[in-house]
Amino acid sequence: MNDGLARERGLDVDRLVFFSDAVFAIAMTVLVLSVKAPAVPGSQLGHALHQLVPSIWSYFLTFAVIGTFWLAHHRMFHYVREIDARTLQLNLALLALIAILPFPTDVLGRYGSRPLGTMVYAAAVAAAGGALSVLWWHISHAAGLLRDDTPRSYIVHSQLRGASITVVFGLSIPIALWSPDVAKYVWIVAFGARLALVRRYGRLYPVVTR
């Protein structure tokens, strides 16, 4: 590969990363639109703010979820040398699922006490986690996309990280039919699994700028 082509392919990776960062940032910003200041008399403000607690909780939850996906995406593409058409397609699918997360967040804030509201949110997050796992599986198995110095243990770590979110949120869907509250507690397992993986691999492979 000549130097000009190598630089062009490097720029293609940078463009994909910059575009992805923008989508993640917009999705995280739009989340706040699900939390609206109450337009009520001052005497009713306390009650109105109390009613907003589910929406505020769902906002912070999804902010953490999207932030987790962004960190994984950022670390992933630190090791990507070049991209192919399938990478672009899978990345767009992931971004579509990230961009729509404000909608199930609003649903969770409004109807989180109902099974369907919780199931919609869990399904959306599980789908995004699945898309991230499929993207990384393709990148790590297609010839020539990863840098030669990519640690094998990091490849496994990233696959487990994406899969853990999909499995935990996916398993919470049938649980929500029985108890939406218990299903929400199950979600904590996903963050616990991530902390365990970071504890095992995080210090070995820190985030570095490309």
Secondary structure by P-SEA (a helix, b strand, c coil): ccaaaaaaaaaaaaaaaaaaaaaaaaaaaacccccccccccccaaaaaaaaaaaaaaaaaaaaaaaaaaaaaaaaaacccccccaaaaaaaaaaaaaaaaaaaaaaaaaaccccaaaaaaaaaaaaaaaaaaaaaaaaaacccccccccccaaaaaaaaaaaaaaaaaaaaaaaaaaacaaaaaaaaaaaaaaaaaaaaacccccccccc
